[in-house]
Amino acid sequence: MTDINSFSFTGRITGEPKVYQTKGGTPYIVFCLAVNRDKKEGDKWVKTAGFHYMSLYGDRARSLYKYLVKGTPLGVQGHIDQDIWEDSLGKKNYRTILVPDNIALLGYKNPEAVSEEKTDSSVFNIASSSSFVVSEEAASENFEMPDFEKPAEGGIF
């Protein structure tokens, strides 16, 4: 029997994606999706948001990077993965990673609103062989796992 490992969200990107590189050299981006929901507190329904970090790897990261702008609404379907690593003290650490398999842009800011930084390949450089490499600036951020920042109080809305 195959187990079910999937998620499905719609929400908005909370900030600019961050660019990283795995130890093996694969570039990836991490972005946060704010997902609103209604929650019952006593007799009232209140709006609350969950903040979910997602990782995109390789060519998918390169091709979608310029569209992932703060505030952009996305529909995302994917699977849940787990990263396991040992810290400098030998302690095993675990982190759940949401990996999108399908992303739908549900709205997009005016292309002129996208910073030149995202459209002129200043973060991602395309080599002549069409392989995907990370710029020197981004490559200097090599590490095992990113430390994610908590979104600002109140979210992006």
C-alpha positions in Angstrom: 0.0 0.0 0.0 1.3 3.5 -0.9 0.9 6.2 1.8 -0.5 9.6 0.9 2.0 12.4 1.1 0.5 15.6 -0.2 -0.6 19.2 0.6 -2.6 21.8 -1.2 -2.6 25.5 -0.4 -3.6 28.8 -1.8 -2.1 31.9 -0.3 0.2 34.9 -0.8 4.0 35.1 -0.8 5.2 37.0 2.3 8.6 38.3 1.0 11.3 37.9 -1.6 12.5 34.3 -2.0 15.9 33.6 -0.7 18.5 31.8 -2.9 20.7 29.0 -1.5 22.8 26.1 -2.7 22.9 22.5 -1.4 26.2 20.9 -0.4 26.0 19.1 -3.7 25.8 22.3 -5.7 22.1 22.3 -6.5 20.6 25.8 -6.3 17.3 26.3 -4.6 15.0 29.0 -3.3 13.0 29.2 -0.2 9.8 31.3 0.1 7.0 31.6 2.6 3.3 31.3 1.8 0.8 32.9 4.1 -2.4 30.8 4.1 -5.5 32.4 5.7 -8.2 30.4 7.4 -11.2 31.0 9.7 -11.0 29.7 13.2 -13.8 29.6 15.8 -13.0 31.2 19.1 -15.9 30.9 21.4 -19.0 32.1 19.5 -17.0 34.1 16.9 -15.1 33.2 13.8 -11.8 35.0 13.5 -9.3 35.1 10.6 -5.9 33.7 11.3 -2.9 32.9 9.0 -0.4 30.1 8.9 3.1 30.7 7.4 4.5 27.8 5.4 8.0 27.7 4.1 8.6 25.9 0.7 11.6 25.0 -1.2 12.0 24.8 -5.0 15.1 23.2 -6.6 17.1 23.5 -9.8 15.5 24.5 -13.1 12.1 25.0 -11.5 13.6 27.5 -9.0 15.2 29.4 -11.9 12.2 29.5 -14.1 9.8 30.6 -11.3 12.1 32.9 -9.3 11.2 36.1 -11.2 7.4 35.5 -10.6 7.6 34.9 -6.9 7.2 38.5 -5.7 5.9 39.5 -2.3 2.1 39.5 -2.3 1.7 37.3 -5.3 -1.2 34.8 -4.8 -0.3 31.2 -5.5 -2.0 27.8 -5.6 0.5 25.1 -4.6 0.2 21.3 -4.6 3.1 19.3 -3.4 4.6 16.7 -1.1 6.2 16.9 2.4 9.8 15.9 2.8 12.0 15.8 5.9 15.6 17.0 6.2 17.8 15.4 8.8 21.2 16.7 9.7 23.7 16.7 12.6 24.9 19.9 14.1 28.4 20.7 15.3 27.6 19.1 18.7 26.6 15.8 17.1 22.9 16.4 17.8 20.4 15.1 15.2 18.0 17.8 13.9 14.9 17.4 11.8 13.0 19.9 9.7 9.8 19.4 7.7 10.1 20.8 4.1 7.1 21.5 1.8 8.2 20.8 -1.8 5.8 22.2 -4.5 5.1 19.8 -7.3 2.6 22.1 -9.1 2.4 25.9 -8.7 -0.3 28.1 -10.2 0.1 31.8 -10.4 -3.3 33.1 -9.3 -2.4 36.7 -10.0 0.7 38.5 -11.0 2.0 41.9 -10.4 2.7 44.1 -13.4 6.0 42.8 -15.0 7.4 46.4 -14.8 6.9 46.1 -11.0 9.3 43.2 -10.8 12.7 44.6 -9.8 15.4 44.6 -12.5 17.4 42.4 -10.1 15.0 39.6 -10.8 14.8 40.0 -14.5 18.5 40.6 -15.4 19.8 37.3 -14.0 21.8 39.1 -11.3 20.9 36.3 -8.8 20.8 33.3 -11.2 23.3 33.2 -14.0 22.5 31.0 -17.0 25.7 29.3 -18.2 26.3 28.9 -22.0 25.5 25.2 -21.6 22.0 26.2 -20.2 22.9 24.7 -16.9 21.8 26.5 -13.8 24.4 28.1 -11.5 24.1 30.4 -8.6 25.8 33.8 -8.6 28.9 34.3 -6.4 26.9 36.4 -4.1 24.3 33.7 -3.6 26.9 30.9 -3.5 28.6 32.5 -0.5 25.5 31.6 1.5 26.3 27.8 1.6 25.1 26.1 4.7 23.2 23.0 5.8 19.8 24.5 6.5 18.5 28.1 6.3 17.4 29.9 9.5 14.0 31.1 8.6 12.8 34.5 9.8 9.4 34.6 11.4 7.0 36.8 9.4 6.2 40.2 10.8 3.4 40.5 13.3 0.1 40.6 11.4 1.4 39.0 8.3 1.4 40.7 4.9 -2.3 41.6 4.6 
